[in-house]
Amino acid sequence: MSVLNDLLSLSHDEIEAIEKLTLRWLVQATLDFGFEAYDIFRTSPDNVKDVAENITREIVDRLAGYNLTQRIFGTVDYKKARYVILPNQVIRQALFVDSKAEKSNSTATLQVSQTSLEIRQIRSGVPVYEQGKLPTIYQPHDEQFLSTTLFLHYCYTDIEGEHRLKDIIACCVPNGLLQEEYNPDPGRCFWIAGRNAPSRGEDFRVRVSFKKLKEMKGWRVQTIHFDSEQRALFHTWDD
Protein backbone atom coordinates (compact mmCIF):
# COMPACT_ATOMS: atom_id res chain seq x y z
CA MET A 1 0.00 0.00 0.00
CA SER A 2 1.57 3.29 -1.08
CA VAL A 3 1.57 6.54 0.84
CA LEU A 4 -0.81 9.23 -0.42
CA ASN A 5 1.31 12.11 -1.72
CA ASP A 6 -1.46 14.53 -2.73
CA LEU A 7 -3.19 15.34 0.57
CA LEU A 8 -5.38 17.96 -1.11
CA SER A 9 -7.16 15.04 -2.73
CA LEU A 10 -8.49 13.98 0.67
CA SER A 11 -12.20 14.63 1.10
CA HIS A 12 -13.39 16.59 4.11
CA ASP A 13 -14.94 13.41 5.50
CA GLU A 14 -11.57 11.68 5.24
CA ILE A 15 -9.84 14.52 7.09
CA GLU A 16 -12.51 14.33 9.80
CA ALA A 17 -11.94 10.58 10.09
CA ILE A 18 -8.18 11.06 10.47
CA GLU A 19 -8.64 13.68 13.17
CA LYS A 20 -11.19 11.54 15.00
CA LEU A 21 -8.86 8.53 14.89
CA THR A 22 -6.00 10.67 16.25
CA LEU A 23 -8.11 12.01 19.11
CA ARG A 24 -9.14 8.46 20.03
CA TRP A 25 -5.46 7.57 20.11
CA LEU A 26 -4.68 10.49 22.46
CA VAL A 27 -7.62 9.73 24.75
CA GLN A 28 -6.58 6.09 25.01
CA ALA A 29 -2.99 7.07 25.75
CA THR A 30 -4.25 9.31 28.57
CA LEU A 31 -6.42 6.54 30.00
CA ASP A 32 -3.49 4.11 29.83
CA PHE A 33 -1.32 6.59 31.72
CA GLY A 34 -3.90 6.28 34.47
CA PHE A 35 -4.00 7.92 37.88
CA GLU A 36 -0.28 8.66 37.67
CA ALA A 37 -1.17 12.01 36.11
CA TYR A 38 -3.12 12.96 39.26
CA ASP A 39 -0.23 12.02 41.53
CA ILE A 40 2.34 13.93 39.47
CA PHE A 41 0.11 17.00 39.38
CA ARG A 42 -0.46 16.86 43.14
CA THR A 43 3.12 16.30 44.28
CA SER A 44 5.23 18.24 41.76
CA PRO A 45 6.66 21.53 43.08
CA ASP A 46 6.83 22.97 39.55
CA ASN A 47 4.50 25.49 37.94
CA VAL A 48 1.24 23.86 36.81
CA LYS A 49 1.93 24.72 33.17
CA ASP A 50 5.32 22.97 33.31
CA VAL A 51 3.79 19.97 35.06
CA ALA A 52 1.11 19.69 32.37
CA GLU A 53 3.75 19.82 29.63
CA ASN A 54 5.76 17.05 31.26
CA ILE A 55 2.71 14.82 31.71
CA THR A 56 1.67 15.32 28.08
CA ARG A 57 5.09 14.32 26.79
CA GLU A 58 5.09 11.20 28.96
CA ILE A 59 1.56 10.27 27.90
CA VAL A 60 2.29 10.51 24.20
CA ASP A 61 5.77 8.97 24.37
CA ARG A 62 4.49 5.84 26.08
CA LEU A 63 2.17 4.89 23.24
CA ALA A 64 4.02 3.40 20.31
CA GLY A 65 3.03 4.39 16.79
CA TYR A 66 4.19 4.55 13.21
CA ASN A 67 6.68 7.35 13.72
CA LEU A 68 8.92 8.92 11.07
CA THR A 69 12.37 10.47 11.41
CA GLN A 70 11.30 13.77 9.84
CA ARG A 71 11.75 16.66 12.29
CA ILE A 72 8.65 18.76 12.86
CA PHE A 73 8.76 22.35 14.11
CA GLY A 74 6.04 24.23 15.97
CA THR A 75 5.18 26.13 19.16
CA VAL A 76 3.59 23.20 20.98
CA ASP A 77 4.78 20.84 23.68
CA TYR A 78 4.86 17.74 21.49
CA LYS A 79 5.27 17.39 17.73
CA LYS A 80 5.91 14.25 15.79
CA ALA A 81 5.92 13.06 12.18
CA ARG A 82 4.06 9.79 11.83
CA TYR A 83 2.06 7.57 9.53
CA VAL A 84 -1.68 7.20 9.90
CA ILE A 85 -2.73 3.76 8.68
CA LEU A 86 -6.24 3.76 7.20
CA PRO A 87 -8.13 0.82 5.71
CA ASN A 88 -7.59 1.99 2.14
CA GLN A 89 -4.54 4.23 2.32
CA VAL A 90 -1.61 5.55 4.34
CA ILE A 91 -0.95 9.23 4.95
CA ARG A 92 1.83 11.19 6.60
CA GLN A 93 0.78 13.29 9.55
CA ALA A 94 2.40 16.19 11.38
CA LEU A 95 1.01 15.73 14.88
CA PHE A 96 0.94 18.75 17.20
CA VAL A 97 -0.13 18.30 20.83
CA ASP A 98 -0.13 21.15 23.33
CA SER A 99 -0.89 21.35 27.07
CA LYS A 100 -3.14 23.78 28.91
CA ALA A 101 -3.53 24.04 32.69
CA GLU A 102 -6.36 26.16 34.06
CA LYS A 103 -8.99 26.08 36.77
CA SER A 104 -11.70 26.66 34.18
CA ASN A 105 -13.14 23.73 32.27
CA SER A 106 -15.02 25.82 29.72
CA THR A 107 -12.31 27.31 27.50
CA ALA A 108 -8.65 26.94 26.54
CA THR A 109 -6.33 29.59 25.13
CA LEU A 110 -4.60 29.09 21.78
CA GLN A 111 -1.91 31.03 20.01
CA VAL A 112 -2.29 31.71 16.28
CA SER A 113 0.83 29.59 15.78
CA GLN A 114 -1.11 26.56 17.06
CA THR A 115 -3.89 26.44 14.47
CA SER A 116 -4.13 26.30 10.68
CA LEU A 117 -7.61 27.82 10.67
CA GLU A 118 -8.24 31.47 9.92
CA ILE A 119 -9.73 32.78 13.14
CA ARG A 120 -12.94 34.54 12.16
CA GLN A 121 -14.86 36.04 15.05
CA ILE A 122 -16.52 39.20 16.31
CA ARG A 123 -14.77 41.21 19.01
CA SER A 124 -16.51 44.23 20.52
CA GLY A 125 -18.94 44.21 17.63
CA VAL A 126 -16.18 44.23 14.99
CA PRO A 127 -15.42 41.27 12.67
CA VAL A 128 -11.88 39.96 13.15
CA TYR A 129 -9.90 37.83 10.71
CA GLU A 130 -6.60 36.42 11.96
CA GLN A 131 -4.85 33.73 9.94
CA GLY A 132 -3.42 30.84 11.91
CA LYS A 133 0.28 30.33 11.29
CA LEU A 134 0.29 26.54 11.18
CA PRO A 135 0.13 25.20 7.61
CA THR A 136 -2.80 22.95 6.73
CA ILE A 137 -0.28 20.68 5.02
CA TYR A 138 3.21 20.60 6.47
CA GLN A 139 5.72 20.18 3.66
CA PRO A 140 9.36 20.37 4.78
CA HIS A 141 10.64 18.87 1.51
CA ASP A 142 8.79 17.00 -1.24
CA GLU A 143 6.64 14.99 1.16
CA GLN A 144 3.30 16.19 2.47
CA PHE A 145 2.15 15.80 6.09
CA LEU A 146 -1.39 16.58 7.19
CA SER A 147 -1.27 18.95 10.18
CA THR A 148 -3.35 17.73 13.12
CA THR A 149 -3.69 19.89 16.23
CA LEU A 150 -4.80 18.49 19.57
CA PHE A 151 -4.39 19.57 23.13
CA LEU A 152 -4.84 18.25 26.64
CA HIS A 153 -6.51 20.73 28.97
CA TYR A 154 -5.70 20.01 32.62
CA CYS A 155 -8.50 21.35 34.81
CA TYR A 156 -7.48 21.54 38.47
CA THR A 157 -8.36 23.00 41.81
CA ASP A 158 -6.23 23.93 44.84
CA ILE A 159 -6.86 22.08 48.10
CA GLU A 160 -4.66 22.44 51.18
CA GLY A 161 -1.83 23.92 49.15
CA GLU A 162 -1.87 21.14 46.57
CA HIS A 163 -2.97 21.14 42.93
CA ARG A 164 -5.70 18.53 42.53
CA LEU A 165 -6.46 17.39 39.00
CA LYS A 166 -10.22 17.19 38.33
CA ASP A 167 -10.45 16.56 34.59
CA ILE A 168 -8.35 16.28 31.49
CA ILE A 169 -10.18 17.57 28.43
CA ALA A 170 -8.83 16.19 25.17
CA CYS A 171 -9.69 18.38 22.20
CA CYS A 172 -9.04 18.29 18.47
CA VAL A 173 -9.04 21.63 16.64
CA PRO A 174 -10.15 21.28 12.99
CA ASN A 175 -7.57 21.51 10.24
CA GLY A 176 -7.81 24.71 8.18
CA LEU A 177 -9.02 22.66 5.20
CA LEU A 178 -12.28 22.33 7.16
CA GLN A 179 -12.67 26.10 7.51
CA GLU A 180 -16.09 26.30 5.86
CA GLU A 181 -17.54 23.57 8.07
CA TYR A 182 -16.46 25.08 11.38
CA ASN A 183 -15.72 28.76 10.95
CA PRO A 184 -17.03 30.06 7.60
CA ASP A 185 -17.60 33.59 8.90
CA PRO A 186 -17.24 35.60 12.13
CA GLY A 187 -20.84 34.82 13.07
CA ARG A 188 -20.34 31.05 13.10
CA CYS A 189 -17.37 29.97 15.15
CA PHE A 190 -16.28 28.23 18.32
CA TRP A 191 -13.91 31.01 19.36
CA ILE A 192 -14.04 33.38 22.34
CA ALA A 193 -11.84 36.47 22.60
CA GLY A 194 -8.45 35.71 24.12
CA ARG A 195 -6.91 37.45 27.09
CA ASN A 196 -4.63 39.74 25.13
CA ALA A 197 -4.50 43.53 25.09
CA PRO A 198 -3.61 44.99 21.66
CA SER A 199 -3.14 48.38 23.32
CA ARG A 200 -0.17 46.92 25.21
CA GLY A 201 1.25 45.22 22.14
CA GLU A 202 0.37 41.71 23.32
CA ASP A 203 0.23 38.95 20.73
CA PHE A 204 -3.18 37.95 19.42
CA ARG A 205 -4.68 35.05 21.32
CA VAL A 206 -8.00 33.28 21.13
CA ARG A 207 -9.88 30.85 23.31
CA VAL A 208 -11.63 27.68 22.21
CA SER A 209 -15.11 27.33 23.68
CA PHE A 210 -15.53 23.65 24.47
CA LYS A 211 -19.32 24.04 24.52
CA LYS A 212 -19.46 25.68 21.09
CA LEU A 213 -17.08 23.21 19.47
CA LYS A 214 -18.92 20.27 21.01
CA GLU A 215 -22.21 21.58 19.64
CA MET A 216 -20.67 21.55 16.16
CA LYS A 217 -19.19 18.05 16.46
CA GLY A 218 -19.52 16.19 19.75
CA TRP A 219 -16.50 13.90 19.38
CA ARG A 220 -14.02 16.80 19.15
CA VAL A 221 -14.15 17.40 22.93
CA GLN A 222 -13.68 14.46 25.31
CA THR A 223 -13.61 14.72 29.11
CA ILE A 224 -11.63 12.32 31.30
CA HIS A 225 -12.66 12.64 34.96
CA PHE A 226 -10.44 11.87 37.96
CA ASP A 227 -12.06 10.38 41.07
CA SER A 228 -9.63 10.87 43.95
CA GLU A 229 -11.57 8.63 46.35
CA GLN A 230 -11.59 5.64 44.02
CA ARG A 231 -8.24 6.60 42.49
CA ALA A 232 -9.71 5.97 39.09
CA LEU A 233 -10.35 7.65 35.73
CA PHE A 234 -13.75 7.72 34.09
CA HIS A 235 -14.49 8.42 30.44
CA THR A 236 -17.19 7.54 27.95
CA TRP A 237 -16.53 8.40 24.32
CA ASP A 238 -18.97 11.06 23.18
CA ASP A 239 -19.80 11.12 19.47
Secondary structure, DSSP 8 states (H G I E B T S, - for coil): --B---GGGS-HHHHHHHHHHHHHHHHHHHHHHTTHHHHHHHH--S-HHHHHHHHHHHHHHHS---B-S-----SSSEEEEEEEE-SS-EEEEEEEEEEEEES-SSEEEEEGGG-SSEEEEEETTEEEEEE-SS-SEE-SSS--EEEEEEEEEEEEEEETTEEEEEEEEEEEE--GGGHHHH-SBTTB-SEEE-S--GGGT---EEEEEHHHHHHH-GGGEEEEEEETTTTEEE-----
